Amino acid sequence: MTEKVEELAQEIASLDESELQALFERVEELSFRRELRGLSDRCRERLKRQGELDEEADELMRKLKRIREEIASREYPG
């Protein structure tokens, strides 16, 4: 372990319960944001490869509506 990591571990170990809880919540939030950003980047890249990245919002909403209707008719026939 590097010295910096060891110092950080010691500092974390010295926190009281409420500080630890706040730290864990903050780490969770930051991790979530990073993962969400990665997902967004992957989706953007896929849309770019499919030539749909610059598609107008209205056209995208029409496609989503059509997909939703297809699923609804398949899952809830009649």
C-alpha positions as CSV (number, residue, x, y, z in Angstrom):
1,M,0.0,0.0,0.0
2,T,1.3,3.5,-0.8
3,E,1.9,5.9,2.0
4,K,-0.9,8.1,0.8
5,V,-3.4,5.2,0.9
6,E,-2.2,4.2,4.4
7,E,-2.6,7.7,5.7
8,L,-6.1,7.9,4.2
9,A,-7.0,4.6,5.7
10,Q,-5.9,5.7,9.1
11,E,-7.9,8.9,8.8
12,I,-11.0,7.0,7.8
13,A,-10.6,4.6,10.7
14,S,-10.5,7.5,13.1
15,L,-13.9,8.9,12.0
16,D,-16.8,8.6,14.3
17,E,-20.0,6.7,13.2
18,S,-21.8,9.7,11.7
19,E,-18.8,10.9,9.8
20,L,-18.3,7.4,8.4
21,Q,-21.9,7.2,7.3
22,A,-21.6,10.6,5.6
23,L,-18.4,9.5,3.9
24,F,-19.9,6.2,2.6
25,E,-23.0,8.1,1.3
26,R,-20.7,10.6,-0.5
27,V,-18.6,7.8,-2.0
28,E,-21.7,6.0,-3.1
29,E,-23.0,9.2,-4.8
30,L,-19.7,9.8,-6.6
31,S,-19.5,6.2,-7.7
32,F,-23.1,6.4,-9.0
33,R,-22.4,9.6,-10.9
34,R,-19.3,8.0,-12.5
35,E,-21.2,4.9,-13.6
36,L,-24.1,7.0,-14.9
37,R,-21.6,9.1,-16.9
38,G,-20.0,6.0,-18.3
39,L,-23.5,4.6,-19.3
40,S,-24.3,7.9,-21.0
41,D,-21.0,7.8,-22.9
42,R,-21.7,4.3,-24.1
43,C,-25.2,5.2,-25.2
44,R,-24.0,8.2,-27.0
45,E,-21.3,6.2,-28.7
46,R,-23.9,3.5,-29.8
47,L,-26.2,6.2,-31.1
48,K,-23.3,7.7,-33.0
49,R,-22.4,4.4,-34.6
50,Q,-26.1,3.9,-35.6
51,G,-26.2,7.4,-37.1
52,E,-28.9,8.5,-34.6
53,L,-26.9,10.8,-32.3
54,D,-28.1,14.0,-34.0
55,E,-31.7,12.8,-34.4
56,E,-34.3,15.4,-33.5
57,A,-36.1,15.0,-30.2
58,D,-39.5,14.8,-31.9
59,E,-38.4,11.9,-34.1
60,L,-36.9,10.1,-31.1
61,M,-40.1,10.6,-29.2
62,R,-42.1,9.1,-32.1
63,K,-39.8,6.1,-32.2
64,L,-40.2,5.6,-28.4
65,K,-44.0,5.9,-28.7
66,R,-44.0,3.3,-31.4
67,I,-41.8,0.9,-29.4
68,R,-44.0,1.4,-26.3
69,E,-47.1,0.7,-28.3
70,E,-45.6,-2.5,-29.8
71,I,-44.7,-3.7,-26.3
72,A,-48.1,-2.9,-24.9
73,S,-49.9,-4.7,-27.7
74,R,-47.7,-7.7,-27.3
75,E,-47.9,-7.8,-23.5
76,Y,-51.5,-6.8,-23.2
77,P,-53.3,-8.1,-26.3
78,G,-57.0,-7.2,-26.8
